[in-house]
Amino acid sequence: MSKNCALCPVSCGQDRTKRAGYCGADNKISIAKYGLHPYEEPCISYKNGSGTVFFSGCSLRCAFCQNYEISRARVGEAADEKRLAAIFAELEEAGAENINLVTGAHYVPQIAAAFEIYRPKIPVVYNTHAYEKLDALALIDRYIDVYLPDLKYFSPKISARYTGRSDYFEYASAAVAFMAKRKPDIRGGKMYAGCIVRHLVLPLCTDDSVKIIEWFSALRSPAYFSLMGQYTPHGEIGDLPELKRRITPREYAKAKNALVRCGVENAFVQELAAADEKYIPDFSEKNGLF
């Protein structure tokens, strides 16, 4: 995969042993930050916080990404599989409720190798934009307890406008359907296994949100759904005027009403107050526990 990379749907064919692929990553792991994160869903952060590892680079690269600095691989420190395994152990020792792998799809072979070195005794969460190939997910699946995919776009026009990838839903829907089969195990308010499908409502995109909710409902899976209203203008959106504001209460209500209409009962619904930059990690500081 590293010498003629086809790990993600972009299939850029880059020799990642010599230079970075479309995702911005070469064959070495790059970690932007790691630490105990309190702002995930309650059953993920639970009491002590989720042991989050933010990987640098991304194969989707949404224009408005709140983690823009790391999705463009502008920050990050190189690490090998032994170092990543040591980070797993460090987070576990710090009291993390789980190991949360954030946007690690372009490092799946290296992450799998790290788990062969050290297998945490706490749940492992795979936190992804869902623009994934099924064979890559199959490679990592046996190490994962909880899937946490974003299902971002239904419309090819919208995904092309914000990511340049018109085939997003084609791949993401198949990936989410695979992940959503994971049977949930929630005890005492903490998720030990399962899947939570996230969706961020965007300005002027509520029809798209409704279609995603309808698709998820028709899936009839045991997965939970997490509706998010935290959109905050960020990234390179100069040519995207509709993204220069937060969503309105009316827009969010439309998405919430769709959850009720479609009978989605196992759901988390974020408050609009979460649309605040204070919840975005600071990636300008030196890598390490935050």
Buried (B, 14 or more C-beta within 10 A) or exposed (E): BBEEBBBBBBBBEBEBEEEBBBBBBBBBBBBBBBBBBBBBBEBBBBEEBBBBBBBBBBBBBBBBBBBBBBBBBBBBBEBBBEBBBBBBBBBBEBEBBBBBBBBBBBBBBBBBBBBEBBEBEBBBBBBBBBBBBEEBBEBBBEBBBBBBBBBBBBBBEBBBBBBEBBEBBBBBBBBBBBBBEBEBEEEEEBBBBBBBBBBBBBBBBBBBBBBBBBBBBEBEBEBBBBBBBBBBBBBEBEEBEEBEEBBBEEBBEBBBEBBEEBEBEBBBEBEBEBBEEEEBBEBEEEBEEB
